[in-house]
Amino acid sequence: MQISLFLPELALIAMILVLFFASLGSNIKTGSVQGLALIFAALAVVAAVLSFSQQGLMFFDAYRVDAFSQTFKVLITGGLLLVVFMGPGLTGIEARIKPEYYLFLTVSTLGLVFLSSAVELLTILISLEISSYALYVVIPFRRHNGFRVQMEAGIKYVLFGAVSTGLTLFGMSYVFGFAHSTYLSELSRVIPSLLLEQPLAVIGMVMMMCGFFYKLALFPMHFWTPDVYEGAANETTTFVATLPKVGAVALLIRLVVLTGVEVGQFTWILATVAVLSMTVGNLSALVQDDLKRLLAYSSIAHAGYVMVGILSVGELGMSSAIYYIAGYVIMNLACFYVIYHLAPTGENVTFADLKGLHRKSPLLAFTLAAGAFGMAGIPPTVGFTGKFVLFTAAIDKGMYALVILAMVNAAISAFYYLKMVRAAYSQDGEQQTTVVLGMPARLLGVILVLAILLIGIFPQSFIALAREAVAVL
């Protein structure tokens, strides 16, 4: 086995070991733990970038390293670095379990990295579970703020996770029964014809995808999202709202490419799931007051937009889905960055807390505006360019009805995103206490705003990179 093929995974495993030994010490300071986590997360990003051009098969051909998997590894490790950097002090987490907190976040990230390279059904399932089990532990980690709320969030995540795993395993057994193989390379030769001839194969494939619908919060596996977002600590929600969705998109792209069909029952089912996700997510977000619940429902809607690109199947559609999910991660991080700094003791943030934000901290208000405008699809942000490319790919495939419904949903979503911006720039805040940001926090805010704007204005190189990634599928 070439070590260079496994560099990002080795960096994350080293990070897990270091954090494990750090968790054994009783006097280690939070700043030291965060420093260690930052250093090793940065090393994981460097390892992912250095191994970007690597390709090969490992572990009896169950693990594939190629441009597609390495692109997602860069996104996932980069996301981990930003999540760790975003939460100085971990104000929402109990002091005595902060090393364990970073440890389990890293384990979950490692599972997602495995997921991006897994090309065999049982390997995919194990990777999915490694990622999920760590989050089952982390979600109830929250300082005070109502013990019941975080426990309820943790239990809901476990129960929905168990149901989705059962459905995925059941679907895999169907697929194996029909195709007599668990390797995606062999399944791709028989699944397209099976989907056209065997209705049970369609049911098996849809059930197998339920685990990834759950990670991406797609309808009908979305019910956990608002309660988990609301009940988990702000730092944990930042992670749950971003990185697992990247891993889920990687696997959904692999599985949709595997089917090889452009029109048929399977496509109709996925298109219906996409439309229901967009509609349910946007209509539910309209009436939310808690920002984390609002972002939870909006994430369900964005999962529907991503499915529009994946359903377009071709190179443009798949690359647009990768570009969109990368942009979504940055825009979502911008919103959670504001929530984190507006809640010094880890409480939830409502619209009332946003009032007068531009006077408390102009940078936080502008970062929130950039993130909200991006998710609403207002130019020249990455959200606008992402939606434009997604819809163009769908129009190329003749999915006019799907695009019209997606555009109607995008118009509905503009209402609650602009409501956030209006609250931030309103004049009637009750207390005008200035929010003090340290230099690293200010630097991160500027980086997020620049990324939202520049990746939206100059998308060519990013889309070309995504095209290069999907070309190997």
Buried (B, 14 or more C-beta within 10 A) or exposed (E): EEEBBBBBBBBBBBBBEBBBEBBEEEEBEBEBBBEBBBEBBBBBBBBBBBBBEBBEBBEEEBBBBBBBBBBBBBBBBBBBBBBBBBBBBBBBBBEEBBBBBBBBBBBBBBBBBBBBBBBBBEBBBBBBBBBBBBBBBBBBBBBEBEEEBBBBBBBBBBEBBEBBBEBBBBBBBBBBEBBEBBBBEBBBEBBBEBBBEBEEBBBBBBBBBBBBBBBBBBBEBBBBBBBBBBBBBBBBBBBBBBBBBBBBBBBBBBBBBBBBBBEEBBBEBBBEBBBBBBBBBBBBBEEBEBBBBBBBBBBBBBBBBBBBBBBBBBBBBBBBBBBBBBBBBBBBBBBBBBBBBBBEEBBBBBBEBBBBBBBBBEBBBBBBBBBBBBBBBBEBBBBBBBBBBBBBBBEEBEBEEBBEBBEBBBEBBBEBBBBBBBBBBBEEBEEEEEBEBEEEBBEBBEBBBEBBBBBBEEBEEBBEBBBBBBEEB
